[in-house]
Amino acid sequence: MNKYCAAIDFGTNTARLLIAEKTSSGIIPVHVERQVVRLGGGFTDEYGLSPEACDRGLSCLQKFSKIIAKYEVSHILATATSAVRDAANGRDFVDKVHRDTGIQLIVIDGDMEARLTLEGVLSGLDSDSGMLVVLDVGGGSTEFTISSHGSPVFIKSMPIGVVRLTEGFGTHNEMIERVRSVINQLEKDLSVAGITVPGDSTLVGTAGTATTVAAIKLEMVDYDYRKVNNFIVSREYVAEIFQTLSAMNPQERLSIKGLEKGREDLIIAGLIIIASVMDAFGFTQLKVSDFGLLEGLALSSDMLSC
């Protein structure tokens, strides 16, 4: 009987589980599960994760633990990102998860998150242009990575994410101004490092906002990662869907095919981040990757072993 690897990407908004068989050529998914948890919901600098968010997160991981128990899993590799690493009570939450579920969450920093995400993204691309810019729009942070032939040459973890922006700013304009200021700093950091974004590089978007844009464009009722992965959307379409969704309230947005429940208020912030990055660096297209941190975890060997 095959022994499988279990990987968990426990993010600020979404938790994802992958049970896979590892082969010499990559991974073969056996079971994939995801749940919008909104772990960063109600986050405060003083206390960190809210009690309600902790309950949602723990319930999700208990569910994941039961699923994993149905398979012969040799190892579980689970990471927590922005919400847990920034939380005053993050360590307490990690300890409780371990006691109650047996799952040991490894809290990773933005640099490691970007490196693992890049490895996952590369494993699912249908072509390699040589130069890639990988944009990982998360709930608490957004990772911006420039890669040359599979190796990262620049990584920046930016303190903007869809939950952080949505709960921290009252209007779309306020979110736009915040994102612009952070991207202005990104451009300064690139200049100091002597790095420019080549005009022939490919922008790859991973995580929930990018995959949701693709799913909406495809009018997808039942999400199919095979159709979403490597799908290309234009800057014009990003503007179009932003205008359409901005005119609706969150409840009305749920009538849009492809928009998953739990993202109806967060999608605006995500679109602002994507559009702002595309405009700042002159990208006219976004290639969507359904692969990311989760797959990077399952594939990782020298960075984190599975």
Secondary structure as UniProt FT lines:
FT   STRAND          4..10
FT   STRAND          14..23
FT   TURN            24..25
FT   STRAND          26..36
FT   TURN            39..42
FT   TURN            45..47
FT   HELIX           51..68
FT   TURN            69..70
FT   STRAND          73..80
FT   HELIX           82..86
FT   TURN            88..89
FT   HELIX           90..101
FT   STRAND          105..107
FT   HELIX           110..124
FT   STRAND          131..137
FT   STRAND          142..148
FT   TURN            149..150
FT   STRAND          151..158
FT   HELIX           162..168
FT   HELIX           172..192
FT   TURN            193..194
FT   TURN            199..200
FT   STRAND          202..206
FT   HELIX           208..217
FT   TURN            218..219
FT   HELIX           225..228
FT   TURN            229..230
FT   STRAND          232..234
FT   HELIX           235..246
FT   HELIX           250..253
FT   TURN            254..255
FT   TURN            257..258
FT   TURN            261..262
FT   TURN            264..266
FT   HELIX           267..281
FT   STRAND          285..289
FT   HELIX           293..299
//
